[in-house]
Amino acid sequence: MKTAVLTDSTAYIPEDIRDMHNIHMVPLNVIINEESYREEVDIQAGEFYEMMRNSEELPKTSQPSVGLVTEKLEELSREYDAVVAIHLSSGISGTYQGTITAGNMVEGIEVHPFDSELSAMMQGFYVLEAAELADNGATPEQIMARLEEIKPTIRAYFMVDDLTNLYRGGRLTGAQKIIGSLLQVKPVLHFIDTKIVPFEKIRTRKKAVKRILSLFEEDAASGIAIKATVIHANCLDDAEQIKQELETRFPNVEVTISYFGPVIGTHLGEGALGLGWYKK
């Protein structure tokens, strides 16, 4: 059985890496000034943040249409017997459910949807693992089993530099926004039961980053092999500094740098930082 690996654009796996590992992708959309762009296709992260700064309205986002996913699955069915489809959390997007719907409409290919329950490069971790297994001839069932095995070990924490986008996007109540702004709160967030929720409210950006690093240290200090990623929203220098610190302190950790692209960046805002990892 020949198995394809499909994901969506919010995994933020660069095109050359997707091509190298034969990973297929369907894009989500970001709407700026009433113009719709397919992220990772029509618009990249850098230009998005510049456009968002100059936009009076918060950009809107939308999932891939069921029709687009159906077309992709039909295309894959001509070469593959099955597809493992790994998507961003079902708690923040209908993309995962859309793939289930599309899978029921396409004949000639087994569709195995997987809810990553998070997003960005942490979602990408699942995708890269699945692609490696598929390349080595693993069955869809074996790939899905490995993804479920990873899930209890994966961690993801992130902080936003400004609460405005979370508030304007409906992620915070008015009272939380006002209190947070007055106290200069930099909330540390994580995913629980597929949704983004506060982990801790911390007063400064520096302290928020320090807290995230302390959470990472709890796992890394054991000496077990860990794969980690530092994720940034147009603040590469900060991400590189964190990466360097992790590599210096923890020789057992493989660290990469990734980014929050247009769709996730719409909600987190410019300046957001995240750290995700799992035990290899």
C-alpha positions as CSV (number, residue, x, y, z in Angstrom):
1,M,0.0,0.0,0.0
2,K,1.3,3.4,-1.0
3,T,0.5,6.1,1.5
4,A,0.6,9.9,1.0
5,V,1.0,12.5,3.8
6,L,-1.2,15.6,3.6
7,T,-1.2,18.6,5.9
8,D,-2.3,22.2,5.8
9,S,-0.4,25.5,5.5
10,T,-0.4,26.2,9.3
11,A,2.3,23.5,9.8
12,Y,4.6,26.1,8.3
13,I,6.9,23.5,6.7
14,P,8.9,25.4,4.0
15,E,8.2,24.3,0.4
16,D,11.7,22.8,-0.1
17,I,11.3,20.6,2.9
18,R,7.8,19.5,1.8
19,D,9.2,18.7,-1.6
20,M,12.1,16.8,-0.1
21,H,9.8,14.6,2.0
22,N,7.0,14.3,-0.5
23,I,4.5,16.1,1.8
24,H,1.3,17.5,0.2
25,M,-0.4,20.6,1.5
26,V,-3.7,22.5,1.2
27,P,-3.6,26.2,2.2
28,L,-5.7,28.1,4.6
29,N,-6.6,31.7,3.6
30,V,-6.1,35.1,5.1
31,I,-8.2,38.1,4.1
32,I,-6.6,41.5,4.2
33,N,-8.5,44.6,3.1
34,E,-11.1,42.3,1.5
35,E,-8.4,40.6,-0.6
36,S,-8.0,36.8,0.0
37,Y,-4.6,35.2,-0.1
38,R,-3.6,31.5,0.2
39,E,-0.9,31.4,2.9
40,E,2.4,29.8,1.9
41,V,1.2,30.2,-1.8
42,D,0.1,33.8,-2.5
43,I,1.6,35.4,0.7
44,Q,4.5,34.7,3.0
45,A,5.0,35.5,6.6
46,G,7.3,38.6,6.2
47,E,5.0,40.5,3.8
48,F,2.0,39.5,5.8
49,Y,3.2,41.3,9.0
50,E,4.0,44.4,7.0
51,M,0.5,44.4,5.4
52,M,-1.1,43.8,8.8
53,R,0.7,46.8,10.3
54,N,-0.7,49.0,7.6
55,S,-4.3,47.6,7.7
56,E,-6.9,49.4,9.7
57,E,-8.9,46.1,10.2
58,L,-7.7,42.8,11.7
59,P,-7.3,40.3,8.9
60,K,-9.7,37.4,8.7
61,T,-8.9,33.8,8.2
62,S,-10.7,30.9,6.6
63,Q,-10.2,27.2,6.2
64,P,-9.7,25.4,2.8
65,S,-13.0,24.7,1.1
66,V,-14.3,21.1,1.1
67,G,-14.2,21.3,-2.7
68,L,-10.5,22.2,-2.6
69,V,-9.7,19.3,-0.2
70,T,-11.8,16.9,-2.4
71,E,-9.8,17.9,-5.4
72,K,-6.5,17.3,-3.6
73,L,-7.7,13.8,-2.4
74,E,-8.9,12.9,-5.9
75,E,-5.5,14.0,-7.3
76,L,-3.7,11.8,-4.6
77,S,-6.0,8.9,-5.4
78,R,-4.4,8.6,-8.8
79,E,-1.1,7.7,-7.3
80,Y,-1.8,6.6,-3.7
81,D,-3.9,4.0,-2.0
82,A,-4.2,5.9,1.3
83,V,-3.5,9.3,2.8
84,V,-2.7,10.4,6.4
85,A,-4.0,14.0,6.7
86,I,-2.6,15.9,9.6
87,H,-4.3,19.2,10.5
88,L,-4.3,22.1,12.9
89,S,-6.4,21.8,16.0
90,S,-10.1,21.2,15.5
91,G,-10.7,23.6,18.3
92,I,-9.5,26.6,16.4
93,S,-10.4,25.6,12.8
94,G,-12.8,23.4,10.8
95,T,-10.0,22.1,8.5
96,Y,-9.8,18.7,10.2
97,Q,-13.6,18.2,10.0
98,G,-13.5,19.5,6.4
99,T,-11.1,16.7,5.5
100,I,-13.4,14.1,7.1
101,T,-16.2,15.4,5.0
102,A,-14.1,15.4,1.8
103,G,-12.8,11.9,2.6
104,N,-16.3,10.6,2.6
105,M,-16.9,12.0,-0.9
106,V,-13.8,10.6,-2.6
107,E,-13.6,7.0,-3.8
108,G,-10.4,5.0,-4.4
109,I,-8.3,6.2,-1.5
110,E,-8.5,5.6,2.3
111,V,-8.4,8.8,4.2
112,H,-7.0,8.8,7.7
113,P,-7.5,12.3,9.3
114,F,-5.4,13.2,12.4
115,D,-6.2,16.1,14.7
116,S,-2.9,17.5,15.9
117,E,-4.7,19.4,18.6
118,L,-2.3,22.3,18.1
119,S,-0.7,24.1,15.2
120,A,2.5,25.6,13.7
121,M,5.7,23.6,13.7
122,M,4.4,21.4,16.5
123,Q,1.9,20.2,14.0
124,G,4.8,20.0,11.6
125,F,6.6,17.5,13.9
126,Y,3.7,15.1,13.3
127,V,3.9,15.6,9.6
128,L,7.6,15.0,9.3
129,E,7.4,11.8,11.4
130,A,4.6,10.6,9.2
131,A,6.5,11.4,6.0
132,E,9.5,9.5,7.2
133,L,7.4,6.5,8.1
134,A,5.6,6.6,4.8
135,D,8.9,6.7,2.9
136,N,9.9,3.6,4.7
137,G,6.7,1.7,3.7
138,A,4.7,2.0,6.9
139,T,1.0,1.4,6.7
140,P,-1.5,4.1,7.5
141,E,-2.4,2.3,10.7
142,Q,1.3,2.2,11.7
143,I,1.7,5.9,11.0
144,M,-1.4,6.8,12.9
145,A,-0.3,4.7,15.9
146,R,3.1,6.5,15.9
147,L,1.3,9.9,15.9
148,E,-0.8,8.8,18.9
149,E,2.4,7.7,20.6
150,I,3.9,11.1,20.2
151,K,0.9,13.0,21.4
152,P,1.3,12.6,25.2
153,T,4.9,13.8,24.9
154,I,4.4,16.9,22.8
155,R,4.5,20.3,24.5
156,A,3.8,23.8,23.2
157,Y,3.9,27.1,25.0
158,F,3.8,30.6,23.5
159,M,3.4,34.2,24.5
160,V,1.9,37.2,22.7
161,D,3.5,40.6,22.8
162,D,0.2,42.4,22.6
163,L,-3.3,41.2,23.6
164,T,-5.0,43.3,20.9
165,N,-5.2,40.6,18.2
166,L,-6.5,38.0,20.6
167,Y,-9.1,40.4,21.8
168,R,-10.2,41.6,18.4
169,G,-10.3,38.0,17.1
170,G,-12.7,37.0,19.9
171,R,-10.1,35.2,22.0
172,L,-10.4,37.4,25.1
173,T,-13.3,39.2,26.8
174,G,-13.3,43.0,27.1
175,A,-12.5,42.9,30.8
176,Q,-9.5,40.6,30.2
177,K,-8.2,42.9,27.5
178,I,-8.4,46.0,29.7
179,I,-6.9,44.4,32.7
180,G,-4.1,42.8,30.7
181,S,-3.2,46.0,29.0
182,L,-3.1,48.0,32.3
183,L,-0.8,45.5,33.9
184,Q,1.3,44.9,30.8
185,V,0.5,41.2,31.0
186,K,2.3,38.9,28.6
187,P,0.1,35.7,28.9
188,V,1.8,32.4,28.4
189,L,-0.7,30.3,26.4
190,H,-1.0,26.6,25.5
191,F,-3.5,24.1,24.0
192,I,-5.8,22.2,26.2
193,D,-8.5,20.0,24.7
194,T,-7.8,21.4,21.2
195,K,-8.3,25.1,22.3
196,I,-5.9,27.9,23.1
197,V,-6.1,28.8,26.8
198,P,-4.0,30.8,29.2
199,F,-1.3,28.9,31.1
200,E,-0.1,31.8,33.3
201,K,-0.3,35.6,33.2
202,I,3.2,37.1,33.5
203,R,4.0,40.8,33.8
204,T,6.9,41.2,31.2
205,R,8.0,39.7,28.0
206,K,11.4,38.7,29.5
207,K,9.8,36.9,32.4
208,A,7.3,35.1,30.1
209,V,10.2,33.8,27.9
210,K,12.0,32.7,31.1
211,R,9.0,30.9,32.3
212,I,8.6,29.0,29.0
213,L,12.3,28.0,29.1
214,S,11.9,26.7,32.7
215,L,9.0,24.5,31.5
216,F,11.2,23.2,28.7
217,E,14.0,22.5,31.2
218,E,11.8,20.1,33.2
219,D,11.9,17.7,30.2
220,A,15.3,18.5,28.8
221,A,17.2,18.2,32.1
222,S,16.5,14.4,32.1
223,G,19.0,13.9,29.3
224,I,16.5,12.2,27.0
225,A,16.7,13.1,23.3
226,I,14.3,15.9,22.5
227,K,13.4,17.7,19.2
228,A,12.4,21.3,19.7
229,T,11.4,24.3,17.7
230,V,11.5,28.0,18.5
231,I,8.6,29.8,16.7
232,H,8.5,33.5,16.1
233,A,6.1,36.1,14.6
234,N,8.6,38.4,12.8
235,C,11.1,38.5,15.6
236,L,13.9,36.3,14.3
237,D,16.6,37.7,16.5
238,D,14.7,36.7,19.7
239,A,14.2,33.2,18.3
240,E,17.9,32.8,17.4
241,Q,18.9,33.9,20.9
242,I,16.6,31.3,22.5
243,K,17.9,28.6,20.1
244,Q,21.5,29.4,20.9
245,E,20.8,29.2,24.7
246,L,19.0,25.9,24.4
247,E,21.8,24.4,22.3
248,T,24.5,25.6,24.7
249,R,22.7,24.3,27.8
250,F,21.2,21.0,26.4
251,P,23.4,18.9,24.1
252,N,20.6,16.3,24.0
253,V,18.3,18.7,22.2
254,E,17.9,19.2,18.5
255,V,16.6,22.8,17.9
256,T,15.2,24.4,14.8
257,I,13.6,27.8,14.2
258,S,10.2,28.2,12.6
259,Y,7.6,30.9,12.3
260,F,4.0,31.9,12.8
261,G,2.6,32.5,9.3
262,P,-0.4,34.7,8.3
263,V,-3.3,32.6,9.6
264,I,-1.9,31.9,13.1
265,G,-0.1,35.3,13.1
266,T,-3.5,37.0,12.6
267,H,-4.5,35.8,16.1
268,L,-1.2,36.0,17.9
269,G,0.1,39.2,16.5
270,E,3.6,40.4,15.6
271,G,6.2,39.7,18.2
272,A,4.7,36.4,19.5
273,L,7.2,33.7,20.5
274,G,6.6,30.0,21.0
275,L,8.6,26.9,22.0
276,G,7.4,23.4,21.2
277,W,9.1,20.1,21.7
278,Y,8.6,16.3,22.0
279,K,10.6,13.4,23.2
280,K,12.2,11.4,20.4
